């Protein structure tokens, strides 16, 4: 089976200069865990995930230690969010984007997701324009 | 690609009932109306147009504002029908529109429409940027349905202006002020929604003569083509070149669900134009799609064979330049 057979043609995305606080709202309202970041032409230039945003908020040592128990309190995160809330999302997005194409096989996409530990992949056309996404559940539900 | 904008999407719920209580009865007793059948579908004029087009293999992207659990159900339904979706997510809950259809009187449904969530200014800004980007890929844009609370009556005019500047043809499938304000942006086609109030601006559109006069007025104000429903099985097309009347001889008793029929009409016209039919044939095809949709319980008839058969019954009369 190819990606074109199960792509979710949802073009939900944000632009590079979208403020961080707006991205959090969009993720919350849409129920998505990440959003592609696109340029003016709709080309995918990054992905912003909940994880990227948490990383932006917590001190680097907490991320390294993989434990939030080293955080004194969540107040520090709230303060940090106030500081970076109006920053453009491109500062915090993942720039090395793993993408899928319509003619990729389901096996190829499953392999990519497993190896990279990704919950969803943007699907792009030959010019890099966003045309949808593939989620892990889209693969699982077709097994 | 055909872009559709539905600022106030809905979840359509249809209930078919064998009978309705004639009186409310004693106050202490509740009323239970049991449905023989029910259907649920993504709804709103633009979404219906997109669903019709996608089912016929036309690339289409639906835009608008989604919210809450209802928004998730609407999105899921759209995607499952092959429509590409590019929505702005907002807080709140999209509306649910209920149609209660009494067996034997399907041509006269009872509608309960919710208002829909209010659109914050910030969301309008995000929408406009997405819209600009999508216009680059569009041949037509369909501005459809009632505006959501919080949107300016000039919302469609602004969208029409941006589309015109990019050379994208605009179809306005709406009513009231929002429709009238678009006229000066010279839309390609307007299909006024006159279900609740048979008026176009200050002009009544009840009789054939009134419809032609109102259509002519719209043409003078900048509209290229104006299509107004005369009655359930008749439409009148007015352009600078003349007036055409489209009529089909179908008894009302064949109708099963009228919701979405006028959206199938717009979808059918666009499908015809996309496939290279001339304007009059495209409107005939649209009218056949509308009648075929009214004759099935599902909101839209997606059976091309049935639409082609209905097309045989659609008659066109040229009423002259008038």
Interface residues (C-beta under 8 A of the other chain):
Chain A: X8 X9 X10 X11 X12 X15 X18 X22 X25 X26 X29 X30 X31 X38 X40 X41 X42 X131 X132
Chain B: X61 X66 X67 X72 X75 X79 X82 X83 X84 X85 X86 X87 X88 X89 X90 X91 X122 X126 X129 X133 X136
